[in-house]
Amino acid sequence: MNKVVLNAAAAIADIKDGDTLMLGGFGLCGIPETSIAALVEKGVKNLTCISNNAGVDDFGLGLLLQTRQIKKMMSSYVGENAEFERQLLSGELEVDLIPQGTLATRIQMAGMGIPAFFTPAGYGTEIAEGKEVREFNGKHYLMEMALHADFAIVKAWKGDTMGNLVFRKSTRNFSTSMAKAGTITIAEVEDLVAPGELDPDQIHVAGIYVHRIFKGGPYEKRIERKTVKK
């Protein structure tokens, strides 16, 4: 089945106000740059965005924060985005901070069809408020729910027209799990090839999980660098 759409605008055309989106990437590594730009252009609002982080002020999800298109962020790390901090402290943005391992597992469980799981992460902290606690072998665990999304948007290195995806090195991060946890999964790729051109043993996400695919770019691929002194 050919799952190719013309461009990012066509891929996200039915995303509407209030939808929940998962967006792959870690920091600025492997983020769906083209799709984020299309979301900014579309102007869809009141989004709930599930992502490991919120980009930086002028790149990645930071662009959607600048235009006030995000209502709620579900993330594990947001320390490099001053606009995120401002909106959080002013009450403009709802935020659910989730331990990184818990966030990853909640997404994985959704893809596996498992509704909930128990983890010790966060027990005895604010994260535990309102959650079921059980004791196993003398240790306390929180029950965490699987995390689904209306749309999962990921960026891969290569993909074929049937939706099979190959990620390059660390760009796999959250994307392989997110691709399985969305009602509709959208993939943008650097290189779009015909069926049979990908080595089956190298495919990271099978095409059965992907509903739409397009060739994205051009990609800026920013790199975050640690700065300790000006």
C-alpha positions as CSV (number, residue, x, y, z in Angstrom):
1,M,0.0,0.0,0.0
2,N,1.4,3.4,-1.0
3,K,1.2,5.7,1.9
4,V,3.0,8.7,0.4
5,V,1.4,12.2,0.7
6,L,2.6,15.2,-1.1
7,N,4.1,17.2,1.7
8,A,3.9,18.2,5.4
9,A,0.8,20.3,4.9
10,A,-1.1,17.4,3.4
11,A,0.2,15.0,6.1
12,I,-1.2,17.2,9.0
13,A,-4.2,18.5,7.2
14,D,-6.7,16.9,9.5
15,I,-5.0,17.8,12.8
16,K,-7.5,20.0,14.6
17,D,-7.6,22.3,17.6
18,G,-7.4,20.3,20.9
19,D,-5.7,17.2,19.5
20,T,-3.0,15.3,21.3
21,L,0.3,15.0,19.4
22,M,3.4,12.9,20.1
23,L,6.5,14.4,18.5
24,G,9.7,12.3,18.2
25,G,13.2,13.5,19.0
26,F,15.5,14.0,21.9
27,G,16.7,17.6,22.5
28,L,17.1,18.7,18.9
29,C,18.2,15.3,17.6
30,G,15.8,13.7,15.2
31,I,12.9,16.1,15.6
32,P,10.3,16.4,12.8
33,E,11.3,19.9,11.7
34,T,9.2,20.0,8.5
35,S,6.0,18.9,10.3
36,I,6.5,21.4,13.1
37,A,6.9,24.2,10.6
38,A,3.6,23.0,8.9
39,L,1.8,23.1,12.2
40,V,3.0,26.6,12.8
41,E,1.7,27.6,9.4
42,K,-1.6,25.8,9.9
43,G,-2.2,27.7,13.1
44,V,-3.9,24.8,14.9
45,K,-4.3,25.6,18.6
46,N,-4.9,24.2,22.1
47,L,-2.6,21.2,21.4
48,T,-1.4,18.7,24.0
49,C,2.1,17.8,23.0
50,I,3.9,14.8,24.2
51,S,7.7,15.0,23.7
52,N,10.8,14.4,25.7
53,N,11.5,18.1,25.7
54,A,10.1,21.4,24.3
55,G,12.8,22.4,21.9
56,V,14.6,25.7,22.3
57,D,13.2,29.2,22.1
58,D,13.4,29.5,18.3
59,F,13.5,25.9,17.1
60,G,11.6,22.7,17.4
61,L,8.5,22.8,19.6
62,G,9.7,26.2,20.8
63,L,8.2,27.6,17.6
64,L,4.7,26.3,18.6
65,L,5.2,27.8,22.1
66,Q,6.1,31.2,20.6
67,T,2.8,31.2,18.7
68,R,0.8,30.0,21.8
69,Q,-0.4,26.9,19.9
70,I,0.3,24.5,22.8
71,K,-2.1,24.2,25.7
72,K,-0.3,21.4,27.5
73,M,3.2,19.9,27.5
74,M,3.9,16.4,28.7
75,S,7.7,16.2,28.9
76,S,10.6,15.0,31.0
77,Y,13.1,17.9,30.3
78,V,12.5,21.5,29.4
79,G,15.5,23.3,30.9
80,E,16.7,25.1,27.7
81,N,13.5,26.9,26.7
82,A,13.1,30.3,28.4
83,E,9.7,30.9,26.8
84,F,8.5,27.5,28.2
85,E,9.6,28.6,31.6
86,R,7.9,32.0,31.3
87,Q,4.6,30.4,30.2
88,L,4.8,27.8,33.0
89,L,5.4,30.3,35.7
90,S,2.7,32.7,34.4
91,G,0.1,30.0,34.3
92,E,-0.3,30.2,30.5
93,L,0.8,26.6,29.9
94,E,-0.3,23.4,31.6
95,V,2.7,21.1,32.2
96,D,3.0,17.5,33.2
97,L,6.6,16.7,34.0
98,I,7.3,13.0,33.8
99,P,10.4,11.1,34.8
100,Q,12.2,10.3,31.5
101,G,12.1,6.5,31.9
102,T,8.4,6.6,32.9
103,L,7.6,8.7,29.9
104,A,9.4,6.3,27.6
105,T,7.7,3.3,29.1
106,R,4.2,4.9,29.1
107,I,4.6,5.4,25.3
108,Q,6.0,1.8,24.8
109,M,3.1,0.3,26.7
110,A,0.6,2.1,24.5
111,G,2.2,0.6,21.5
112,M,2.1,-2.8,23.1
113,G,-1.6,-2.6,24.1
114,I,-0.8,-2.7,27.8
115,P,-3.0,-0.2,29.7
116,A,-0.9,0.4,32.8
117,F,2.3,-0.7,34.6
118,F,3.9,-0.2,38.0
119,T,7.2,1.7,38.6
120,P,9.1,2.9,41.7
121,A,10.0,6.1,39.9
122,G,8.4,9.1,41.6
123,Y,7.1,7.4,44.7
124,G,7.1,9.7,47.7
125,T,7.2,12.8,45.5
126,E,4.7,15.2,44.0
127,I,4.6,12.8,41.0
128,A,2.8,10.3,43.1
129,E,-0.2,12.6,43.9
130,G,-3.5,11.0,42.9
131,K,-1.9,7.7,41.7
132,E,-2.5,4.2,42.9
133,V,0.4,2.8,45.0
134,R,1.1,-0.9,45.5
135,E,3.7,-2.7,47.4
136,F,5.7,-5.5,45.8
137,N,8.4,-7.4,47.8
138,G,8.5,-4.6,50.4
139,K,8.9,-1.8,47.8
140,H,6.3,0.8,46.8
141,Y,5.4,1.3,43.2
142,L,3.2,3.8,41.3
143,M,0.7,2.8,38.7
144,E,1.3,4.7,35.5
145,M,-1.1,4.7,32.5
146,A,-0.1,4.0,29.0
147,L,0.2,7.2,26.9
148,H,-1.7,7.4,23.6
149,A,-2.0,10.3,21.0
150,D,-4.3,11.2,18.2
151,F,-1.3,11.7,16.0
152,A,2.3,10.6,16.3
153,I,4.8,12.6,14.2
154,V,8.3,11.2,13.7
155,K,11.3,11.9,11.5
156,A,13.4,9.1,10.0
157,W,16.5,8.9,7.9
158,K,15.0,6.7,5.2
159,G,11.6,5.3,4.5
160,D,9.9,3.5,1.6
161,T,6.5,4.2,0.1
162,M,4.9,1.5,2.3
163,G,5.9,3.3,5.5
164,N,8.9,1.2,6.6
165,L,11.4,3.4,8.5
166,V,15.1,3.4,9.2
167,F,16.6,5.8,11.7
168,R,20.2,6.8,11.8
169,K,22.1,6.3,15.1
170,S,20.7,8.2,18.1
171,T,17.8,9.7,16.1
172,R,15.8,6.5,17.0
173,N,15.4,7.7,20.6
174,F,11.7,8.2,21.3
175,S,10.5,7.9,17.7
176,T,10.4,4.2,17.3
177,S,8.0,3.9,20.3
178,M,5.9,6.9,19.4
179,A,5.3,5.6,15.9
180,K,3.4,2.7,17.5
181,A,1.4,4.8,20.0
182,G,-0.5,7.2,17.8
183,T,-3.9,6.6,16.3
184,I,-2.4,8.1,13.1
185,T,1.3,8.0,12.6
186,I,3.0,10.5,10.3
187,A,6.6,10.0,9.2
188,E,8.8,12.5,7.4
189,V,12.0,11.2,5.9
190,E,15.2,12.5,4.4
191,D,15.3,9.8,1.7
192,L,12.1,8.3,0.3
193,V,12.7,5.0,-1.6
194,A,10.7,2.4,-3.4
195,P,9.6,-0.9,-1.7
196,G,12.5,-3.4,-1.7
197,E,15.3,-0.9,-1.4
198,L,15.5,-1.1,2.4
199,D,17.3,-4.1,4.0
200,P,14.5,-5.9,5.9
201,D,17.0,-6.6,8.7
202,Q,17.7,-2.8,9.1
203,I,14.1,-1.6,9.4
204,H,13.4,-0.1,12.8
205,V,9.6,0.6,12.4
206,A,7.5,-1.6,10.2
207,G,5.2,0.1,7.7
208,I,2.1,-1.4,9.4
209,Y,2.5,1.3,12.1
210,V,2.8,4.2,9.6
211,H,-0.2,5.8,8.0
212,R,1.4,8.7,6.0
213,I,4.9,9.4,4.8
214,F,6.5,12.2,2.9
215,K,10.0,13.5,2.0
216,G,10.8,16.4,4.2
217,G,13.5,19.0,4.4
218,P,15.6,20.9,3.9
219,Y,16.8,20.1,7.4
220,E,18.8,22.4,9.7
221,K,19.7,19.6,12.1
222,R,20.9,21.9,14.9
223,I,23.4,20.6,17.4
224,E,23.2,21.5,21.1
225,R,26.5,22.3,22.6
226,K,27.3,22.6,26.3
227,T,28.6,26.1,27.2
228,V,30.2,26.6,30.6
229,K,31.8,30.0,30.0
230,K,31.3,32.8,27.6
